[in-house]
Amino acid sequence: MNLDLNQKAAVLLLSIGQDRAGAILKHMEGKEVQLLGTTMSSLGTITPDMVDIVLEDFITQAKNFKALGANSEDYIKNMLTSALGEEKASSIVKRISLGASNKGMGQLRWLEPRAIADLIRLEHPQIIAIILSLLEVDQAAEVLGYMPQPMQANLMMRIATLESVQPSALRELDDIMDMRLSGSEGIKSSVLGGVDKVASIINFLEGAVSDTLMEEITENDTEMAQQIQDRMFVFEDLGSVDDRSIQGLMREISTDQLLLALRGVDDELKEKIFKNMSRRAAEMLRDDLAASRPAKLSDVEAAQKDILAIAKKLADAGQITLVGTGVGEALV
């Protein structure tokens, strides 16, 4: 019997009872909970032998695990620096430090985007901007979509100029949210926003919404709009990506995704994709494109955004390189 790590975690949680499992799940991200829930439902019958093997494995690993103790922050920093490099590790450590005292935001990430928008829409725009900066970009984009349209460009501009947040501001946010959002004196300041954050959020918005936002930002601050544009990566920019990276991306996406995403794009980008596929696969894709029925623009944009999300994940892992719309400006 071979179980992968997700299956072992699912068996372990199912074996310890609802209350204990629930207490553990509260400390996990929503995507992780969803993955474990899906794994649990797919396990089928769990035999006593299966439980014994998983528990024995867990106990063995727990005995070998050395508690991090008082030096846990140094351990995490050194581990991330070794794996990711000093610059990227430093950014992540700052977020971890904030998150360790940021129980309120941890709970906020469990809410539906509409619920978050309803909760914060009457707050000061600067407070809303801080909250959006603390969310994952896809969740922040959804929350932004539920905010009043006249506010959206203003919020993006505030995030673009948000370089750091002092503990006093976090304490204010703690009072407003009535949650345990600590303003630890040990945190001098935490980098949250910036132009890169805005570009990432806008990349997740629907095309019409992002176009409107960029027009409004341009009207208010041309230089900032250009900085955001330089850091944005849109589907058409795949045409400037090197062949090896395109090939790496092709291995991670489905033909159905690609077929839908290529609807309406220029021939140059299509040829870029075709030449990085096998001759047979390219011919089949050409035929499918020619024979396929018209698709909704929203479905096409969704497929393109899904592919971009995969591309960015691969780029963050160092497996491919993405080049932005700015001349020679690397996004990763």
N, C-alpha and C positions, 0 to 999 in steps of 0.2 A: 504494500500500500504506500504510494507516494503522494504526499500532500505538499502543495506549494505553501509559501509563507502566508498568503491570504487565507487559504483554507485552514491552516493550523490556527491562525488568529480567530477565525470564525468558530471553529470547534471549541477553542479555549473559552470564548465568551459564552457560547451556548451551554457550557458545562458548569459555569460558576453561578448561574441563576440571574434572573432579570435585574434585581437590585444592584448587584455588584457589576454586572455588565453595563447597566445604564450609567453607573458612576464613572466607569472607564470611558465610555463613549462620549460623555460630556466634555472630556478634555481633548477630543479629536476634531479635526476639521470636517465640515459637512461632506466633502467629496470622499473622505476616507470612510465615514460612516455609511455613505451610500454604497461604496464598493464592498464593505463588509456585509451589509444587508443583502446585497445581491448574491454574494458568495454563500451566505447562510442558507438562502432560499434554494440554492442550486446543489447543496450538499446531499440532499436526500436523507436516507436513514443513516443515523450516526450510531455505530456499534460501540459497546463498552471497550472493545479492544482499541478502536480508533481513539477514544477519549484517553485511555491509559497511555498510548504511545505519545499523544500530543502533550499530556501533562508531564510525562517523564522527560520529554525533550525540553519543555519549559523549565522544569525544576533544575535540570542540568545546566541550562544557559543562565538561569538566575544565580546559581551558585558560583559560576565562573565570572559573573559580572561584578566589576568593582565599582562601588558607589563613588560618584563624583565628588560628593561632599562640598566643602566650602570653596573648592577651586573649580567648580563646574563651569563657570563662565570662561576661565582661562582654557579649560579643556576643550570646550566647544569652539572657542576662537581659534585655537591651534589646529583643531581637526578641520575646520572649514578653510583655514588659510592653506593648509596642506593640500586640500582637495580642489579649492577654487581659485587660489591666489589671494593676495592680501587685500586688494581693492574690493573685489566682490564679496569676500568674506566679511570685511569691515561693515559693509552695508547691511548684510544679513544679520550680523551680531547686534547692530543697533536696533533692528526691528525685533530681534529676540528679546533684547533687554527691555524694550518698550512693552512687548507683549507679555513679559513675565509679570508686569504690574498692571497689565491692561486687560483685566478680566471682563470689563464692560464691552470692549470691542470684540473680545472672543465670543461673547454671547450674541453680539449684534450680527456677526457673520452667519449665525444660524437662521436669521430672519429672512423672509422673502423680500426681494428688492422693493416691492410696493410698500411693505410694512415699514421698511427702513425709511423710505421717502416720506411716508405719512408721519413718522416719528420726528424727523428732523427738519421738515420743510419750513417751519415757522421760526427756526433758530437763525441767528445772525449768519450771513453768507460765509464769513470767515470760519465759523464753527463747522458749517456744512462742508466747506472745502477741506478742513482738517480730517473730518470723518471720512470723506471720499478718498483722501490720500491714504488712509489706513486700511481701506478695503482692497481686495484683489481687483485688478483692473477690469475683469469681466463683470464682476458684481457691481463695481463702481459705475460702469457704463450703464447697466440696467437701472440702477438707482437714479442716475442722472436722467434717464428717459422718463421717469415718473415725476421729475421736478418740473415746476412751471417753466415753460419755454423761455420767457424773458430772462430767467435766472441762469440758464445753462451756460451761455457764453461767459457771463460774469464769474461763475464758479470755476470754469476752466482757466480763466486768466488769473484767478486767485491761487489756484493750485500751481500754475506755472511759476509764480513768484514766491511760492512757499518753500523756503530753504530749510528752516528748522523750527521746532516748536519747543518752547521753554516749559519746564515743569509746572509753572504757574498756569500756563494755558491748558495743560492737561488736567490740572486740578479744577479749572473752570469747567472743562468738559465733563469731568467727573460729577460735579454738582448738577449740571444741566441734565445729563443723562440719568442721574440718580443711580449710578452703577459704580462698581469698584474699579474706577480708572485712576490708578495711583500716579501722583506726580513725584516720584522718588527723587530725593535730593541727589542720589547717585548718578542720575542721568542729567548731564549738563544741557544737552539739546539733542533732538532726534531728527534726522533728515527724513522728510516725508514726501514733499511734493516735487515741483520742478517741471521743466518743459518736457522731459522724458516721460514723466507720469501722465501728463496731459496727452501727449502723442499716443501713448499706449491705450488710454481710455477712449480717445476718439477713434482709434482703429477698430474698437469693438462696437461702435455705433453703426446704425443703418446709414447707407450712403447719403440719403436726403438730409438726415439729421446732422451728420458730420459736415456736410457741405454748408448747411445753414450756420452751424457753429463757427466754422472757419471764416465765413464771410463776416460774421459779427465781430469776431476777434480781430480780423484784418482792419475793419472800420475803426476799432478802438486803438489798436497797437500793431502797426504794420511789421515792425521788427520782431515782436513776439510771435506773430502769425508765421513769419518766415522761419523762425527757429523751430516752431512746432512742426511745420511742413517738412523741414529738413530731417526731422527725426521720425516722421511717420513712414510706415512701410505698407504699401497697398499692393493688391494682387498684381497689378501691372508691373510693379518693380521686380517681379520674378524674372523679367526679361533681362535684367542686369546682373543676375546671380550667375556665378561660374557653373560650368557644366557638371563638375563633380558634386556640387551642392544640390543641383537640380536632381541628379540621379539619386542622391541620398534621400531627398524629399519624396521622390516617386516611389521609393520602396516602402514608405510609411503611410501612403494614402491609397484609398480604394479607387477602382476605375469609375465607379458610380459618382464618387465625389468629384473626380477630375472631369468627367463628362459634363456634369452640371456646371462646374465652375468655369469651364472654357466657353460657355455660351456668351456670345457678344464681345469677346475680347479680340484684340487685333491679331491679324495673321502672323505678325512677327513673333508674338508671344507663343502662339500655337506651334509655330515651327520650332521655337526654342524647346518646347516640351517634347514634340515629336522626335527631334533628333537625339534626345537623351533617353529614348525608349528603344526597345528592340524593333526591328523592321516590322515584324508581324504584329506586335502590340500597337505600333503607331498606325499601321494600316487599319486595324480593327477600330481604333479610336476615331480615326478619320471617318470611317463608314458609319459609326454610331452617331457621330456629330451630324453628319449629313442627313441621317434618317430620323433623328430624334425630333420629338414634337416641341413646340415653343414652351418655355418654362417661365414661371413667375419671376420677376426681377428679385423679389425678396428671397426666393429659394436659391437663386444664383448667388446673390450676395452672401447668404448664409453659408453656402458651400465654399465660397472663396475665403470667408473668415475662418472657417474650420481648418482649411488648408494652411492659412497664414498662422493660425495658432499652433499647428503642428510644426511649421517651419521655425517659429520663434522658440518652441521648446527644444528643437534640435540644435538651434543656434546657441541657446543658453547652455546646452550640454557640450558645446564645442564640436559638434559633429558636422555642422555646415556653417557657411558664412553668408550673412545677408548684408547687402550694401544698400544704404538708404538713398532717397532721392537727391540728397545733397551730394556734390561731386566728391566721390571717394570717401564719403563719411561712413564709417562702419558703425552698425548699431550694436554689435556685440564684440 
